[in-house]
Amino acid sequence: MFEFNRYDIMTDKKSRKKPVSMSETKVGQLLKIHSVPGGDYYPQFVRLGIHEGQRVKCLERLPGGTIVLQKNRQQIAIGHTLARSILVTVIDEVPHDTR
């Protein structure tokens, strides 16, 4: 299902999209979590349901770089520093309302 490319980053064979840092995502994008940092944060991510393979939506970007994710009916705010260490694959872009 996954293969290493010449940059030593795993890519999804089905979509051929390279994982990016969560801090690079835009509001409205649907994301698939590729990897989360280990250590002290990992059990907290698992408790919130944020783990490899989970699908979330980038709901909002706040000043200072905080990213608000939506998982089912739950909203989770992740700080900029931590968001940089989470790799995601963009699944789909939700068009913004153009009124």
C-alpha positions in Angstrom: 0.0 0.0 0.0 2.9 2.4 0.7 6.2 2.8 -1.0 9.3 5.0 -0.3 10.2 7.6 -2.9 13.6 9.1 -3.4 13.0 11.6 -0.6 12.5 8.8 1.9 8.9 9.9 2.5 6.2 7.4 2.2 3.5 8.1 -0.4 0.1 6.5 -0.8 0.2 4.3 -3.9 -3.5 4.8 -4.7 -3.5 8.6 -4.8 0.3 9.2 -5.4 0.0 12.3 -3.1 3.0 13.1 -0.9 2.2 13.7 2.8 2.5 17.3 3.9 2.7 18.9 7.3 -0.7 19.7 8.8 0.5 23.3 9.2 0.4 23.6 5.4 -3.3 22.6 5.0 -6.1 25.0 4.1 -9.5 25.5 5.6 -12.1 23.1 4.1 -9.6 20.4 3.1 -10.4 16.8 4.0 -7.3 15.1 5.4 -6.0 11.6 6.1 -3.5 11.4 8.9 -0.3 9.8 7.8 1.7 10.0 11.0 1.6 11.6 14.4 4.6 12.2 16.7 5.4 9.6 19.4 6.4 10.2 22.9 4.2 12.0 25.5 1.7 13.2 22.9 0.9 9.9 21.3 -1.4 8.6 24.1 -3.3 11.9 24.0 -3.8 11.7 20.3 -5.1 8.1 20.5 -7.5 9.2 23.3 -8.9 11.9 21.0 -9.1 9.4 18.1 -6.3 11.1 16.1 -4.1 8.3 14.7 -2.7 7.0 11.4 -5.4 6.5 8.8 -8.0 8.6 10.6 -9.9 11.2 8.4 -10.4 14.7 9.6 -11.4 18.1 8.2 -9.5 21.3 8.6 -12.3 23.4 10.0 -10.5 26.7 10.9 -7.1 28.3 11.1 -6.7 30.7 13.9 -4.2 33.6 14.4 -0.9 32.3 15.6 -1.1 29.1 13.6 -3.6 27.1 15.6 -5.6 24.6 13.5 -9.1 23.5 14.4 -9.9 20.0 13.1 -13.3 18.4 12.9 -13.6 14.6 13.5 -17.2 13.5 13.4 -18.9 16.0 15.7 -15.8 16.8 17.7 -13.6 19.8 17.2 -9.9 19.6 18.2 -7.5 22.6 18.3 -3.9 21.8 17.6 -1.1 24.4 18.1 1.2 25.4 15.2 4.3 23.7 16.6 2.5 20.4 17.0 0.7 20.7 13.7 4.1 20.9 11.9 5.0 17.5 13.3 1.8 15.8 12.0 2.0 14.5 8.4 -1.3 14.3 6.5 -2.4 13.5 2.9 -5.0 15.8 1.4 -7.9 13.7 0.3 -10.3 16.3 -1.1 -10.8 20.0 -1.2 -14.2 21.3 -0.2 -15.1 24.4 -2.3 -15.7 27.6 -0.4 -18.9 29.4 -0.7 -18.4 32.1 -3.3 -21.3 34.5 -2.5 
